[in-house]
Each structure stands twice: as structure tokens, then as C-alpha cells.
């Protein structure tokens, strides 16, 4: 192999490695659901308009003490404006949640997902199942999962602060 071919092959390999580490990977790969994809884009855009995400202090949500999630100066804990706007934008039962990372778990600090008994929002509950495993592995997750016992078509992506640390999760999904 001549030097030029070697350099081109090396550069191509380096680009492949860089791309695979920089592009977010998706757990449970399957055909993207256009509703979920569009709602995730809307959720990310709405929060980005408020400013950079951060965790600062703590606040009770649904009777559980949790980190306080902010976008810019807007505290998200117990603030349902954005998650409710996602459902209105979709118009077909889309739900949204913003989770705050608390040690090894993710707490719903703002959500439009109802409690299984219908008694209100599922704030203060924690993420479980395959989406949790994907998040712990640093991957986004798109696919069907049970949320509090009900099957949903979902998307989960990490929320990262200005230093690149994962501090929470964006979620959108609808009942199957």
C-alpha cells in the first residue's frame, strides 16, 4: 500500500470513529415515529429558548425531594407550561416530561403523563425499564415502553448542562 492510500484510509477510519462517538446513538433502534420525532424537536427547541439547562438546589415534586431543574432562569419543577404545550402542539394525546437526574435515578419534575389512577400528574415518580438502561449507557432511546403500566411509543434524550454533564432527560410519547 502506498503512502497516499494509507493516509486516505487512516483519515477515513478516524472520521468514522469521530462520527460514531459524536452522533448520539439510539437504543432499541427502529423506524422513527414522525410524531415522536417532531414532538422531541419541539420540546428541545422550547427549552432552548429559555436558556442553558442546569440543576440548582432542590424542590419537592409530588411529595418527593428532587433536584431543581432550570432552563435559564426558569425553574421547571412543578411548572407544566412546556409539557402541556407539547400536547397542544401535537393535538393527538402526546405527553412530555422533563426529568432531573438525582444520583442514579431520574425524577419526573414536570410532566403531562397522568398517574395510573387518574388522580393527577405523575410528578415525583422515577424512570424505570429499557429507557433507563439506555440513559445509563449514555444513549437516547426510541421505542415502545410501559410507563407506569401503560404502553407508550416514546423518545428519550439526555439533557446536558453547559459543561456537557448529563443532568436530566427529555421525554415525549403517546399511548399506544
C-alpha positions in Angstrom: 0.0 0.0 0.0 1.5 3.4 -0.9 1.7 6.3 1.4 -1.2 8.2 -0.1 -3.6 5.3 0.1 -2.5 4.6 3.7 -3.2 8.3 4.7 -6.6 8.3 3.0 -7.6 5.0 4.7 -6.4 6.3 8.0 -8.3 9.6 7.6 -11.4 7.7 6.7 -11.1 5.4 9.7 -10.6 8.5 12.0 -13.7 10.2 10.6 -15.7 7.0 11.2 -14.6 6.8 14.8 -15.2 10.5 15.4 -18.7 10.3 13.8 -19.7 7.3 15.9 -18.7 9.0 19.1 -20.2 12.4 18.3 -23.5 11.4 16.9 -26.0 10.4 19.6 -26.8 6.7 19.4 -30.3 5.4 19.8 -31.1 2.4 21.9 -33.7 -0.1 20.6 -33.2 1.1 17.0 -36.4 1.0 14.9 -38.1 3.2 12.4 -38.5 6.7 13.8 -42.1 7.6 14.7 -42.7 11.0 13.0 -45.0 12.3 15.8 -42.4 11.4 18.5 -39.5 12.9 16.4 -41.4 16.2 15.8 -42.5 16.5 19.4 -39.0 15.9 20.7 -37.7 18.6 18.4 -40.4 21.0 19.7 -39.6 20.1 23.3 -35.9 20.7 22.8 -36.5 24.0 21.0 -38.9 25.3 23.6 -36.5 24.6 26.4 -33.5 26.0 24.5 -35.3 29.3 24.1 -35.4 29.7 27.9 -31.6 29.2 28.2 -29.0 26.7 29.2 -30.1 23.8 31.5 -28.8 23.4 35.0 -29.6 21.8 38.3 -29.6 24.2 41.3 -31.0 23.5 44.7 -33.8 21.1 45.5 -37.6 21.2 45.5 -40.4 18.7 46.3 -42.3 17.3 43.3 -45.2 15.0 44.0 -44.1 14.6 47.6 -40.5 13.6 46.6 -37.5 15.8 47.2 -35.7 16.3 43.8 -33.0 18.5 42.3 -34.4 21.7 40.8 -34.1 21.7 37.0 -33.8 25.1 35.3 -33.6 26.3 31.7 -32.0 29.7 32.0 -33.8 31.4 34.9 -37.0 29.4 34.5 -37.5 26.7 37.2 -39.1 23.6 35.6 -40.1 21.7 38.8 -43.9 21.9 39.2 -44.1 24.1 36.1 -46.2 22.5 33.4 -46.3 25.2 30.7 -43.8 23.5 28.4 -45.0 19.9 28.8 -48.6 20.9 28.3 -47.7 23.0 25.2 -46.2 19.8 23.6 -49.6 18.1 23.9 -51.4 21.1 22.4 -49.0 21.3 19.5 -49.4 17.6 18.7 -53.2 17.6 19.3 -53.4 13.8 19.5 -52.5 12.9 23.1 -48.8 13.5 23.1 -47.3 13.6 26.5 -44.0 15.2 27.6 -41.8 15.0 30.7 -38.6 16.7 31.9 -36.6 14.6 34.3 -33.9 15.7 36.7 -31.0 13.4 37.5 -30.7 12.6 41.2 -27.8 10.3 41.8 -28.6 7.1 39.9 -32.3 7.9 39.2 -34.3 10.3 37.1 -37.2 12.1 38.7 -40.2 13.5 36.8 -40.1 17.1 37.8 -42.5 18.3 35.1 -44.9 16.0 33.2 -48.2 15.7 31.4 -48.1 11.9 32.0 -51.1 11.0 34.2 -50.9 8.8 37.3 -52.3 5.3 36.6 -55.3 6.0 38.8 -56.1 9.3 37.0 -55.6 11.3 40.2 -53.2 13.9 38.6 -49.8 14.2 37.1 -47.1 11.6 37.7 -44.6 14.1 39.1 -42.2 12.7 41.6 -42.2 9.3 40.0 -38.9 7.8 38.6 -37.9 6.4 35.3 -37.6 2.6 35.0 -37.3 0.0 32.3 -35.4 -0.1 29.0 -35.2 3.7 28.6 -33.4 3.9 32.0 -30.9 1.3 30.9 -30.2 3.2 27.7 -29.8 6.5 29.5 -27.4 5.0 32.0 -25.4 3.7 29.0 -25.3 7.3 27.6 -27.7 6.6 24.7 -31.0 8.0 23.6 -33.9 5.7 23.5 -36.8 5.5 21.0 -39.4 2.8 21.0 -42.3 1.2 22.9 -42.1 1.1 26.7 -44.5 0.7 29.5 -44.9 4.0 31.5 -46.5 3.3 34.9 -48.0 0.1 33.5 -49.4 1.7 30.2 -47.7 1.1 26.8 -46.4 4.2 25.1 -44.5 5.0 21.9 -41.7 7.1 23.2 -38.5 9.1 22.8 -35.9 9.8 25.5 -32.8 12.0 25.1 -30.3 13.3 27.6 -30.4 16.9 28.9 -26.8 18.1 29.3 -25.6 21.2 31.1 -23.1 23.7 29.6 -20.2 21.5 30.7 -21.6 18.5 28.9 -22.6 16.7 32.1 -25.9 14.7 31.8 -28.4 16.3 34.3 -31.7 15.0 33.1 -33.8 13.6 30.3 -36.2 14.9 27.7 -39.2 12.6 27.1 -42.1 12.6 24.6 -44.6 9.9 23.9 -48.2 8.8 23.4 -50.3 5.9 24.5 -50.2 3.0 22.1 
